[in-house]
Amino acid sequence: MKQFRINETHQVSPVYALFIIKGMQVGVSVFSFQRIVSRDSEQDAWIPVMVMGLSTLVIMWIMLRLLKNEQAYGMPDLFAMHRRFFGPWIGNLFSAVIIAYEFCIVIIFMRAYIELLQMWVFPRLPVLSFTAIFCLIVWYIVMGGFRTITGTFLLSFIYLLPLFLVNSFSVTEAHFNNLLPLFDHSPAELARSFIKLSPCYLGFESLLFFYPFLKRPQQAEKWCYYGLLTSLSVYVTTTVLGTVYFSQGELQTLIWPLLDFWKSIHFPLFDRFEYIGIVYWLTVLIPNISMGVWIVSRGIKQSAPVIKQKYALVPVLLLLILICVVMKERSQIDWLNTTVSRVGLCIIYIYIPFLLFWQWILKKKEGMTHEKELSHHHDADAAQRLHRR
């Protein structure tokens, strides 16, 4: 069967898989997840954080196996798989659900960051103006192509290194006794923390969309795992930081524990370090939103080939601006975040393994059909030779 390949001028080096996967996982949720995950597991919060991070390695293996097998049939991405597995109508319906899911993630990223800015830095920040300017930047990046988006992830990775090194300042004021007693919570309590943690680790499934844009994808596999391990190290260290720096009672009263920690850091030239950290976080938000919008617009193009991606991009951004302006209540953001998190858990731990199983079923079915055809041709040739005799 014909194999479809992206032009090499649009592809990126395998090492960029690390920057994209880590960048998609470490978003605005890193500021508040410590309070949420420790609500049920308290000082043992690092356990569900580590378990979920390790579980993503298993899901990554499934995704890589799924995409590798699909290379023999055409374009190895999720939208093409939907059409091959389920036909054009049902396949496009499933793709529409995935597109809506990715778009909701973009909304959550955008709206959560705007709320952060309004609460900490600019209380009277006009949502319409900020979102419109931000979407103009995103439009420019996405129009530059996938390589441009990848470049923003690389820059984000470099810029954030000193920001996370600042967390080491907590060692002098840490109370490591806060981690005791170890393993003091039931599996049910740890499981509840595991479920609430899902927004943090979602995002690595974007590999299902950008895999065709990786040069030598077989060599990119190790970088995908390195990206997951990098995110795991970020979340585990940040969880331990919150546990040893704050008491459990104090941690539950803080909405954004990481920002409160940054607030305690003082330098000779500036006093409010958290302001710098929040504004600096734009370097994380820009590649996240750009990748999400790229996936949505590309999904529209794949599902309806008559629509070019650049034409789908503008309505997507306009809809993003409209929803961000209309969505004003905190309860609306929380409801959307909870819903998307549950859907994301189902996609990661149920739907993706199901796709690999369904791919195996189709392969077995095609093998049986091929054997029947060979047997039929063999019987026909034998009958023809017998007739000649």
Helices and strands as residue ranges (DSSP letters): G 8-10, H 16-25, G 28-31, H 33-41, G 42-44, H 46-70, H 78-86, H 88-120, H 127-143, H 146-165, G 166-173, G 176-179, H 187-196, H 198-201, G 204-206, H 207-210, G 211-213, H 217-245, H 248-251, H 257-263, H 273-280, H 282-303, H 309-326, H 330-346, I 347-351, H 352-388
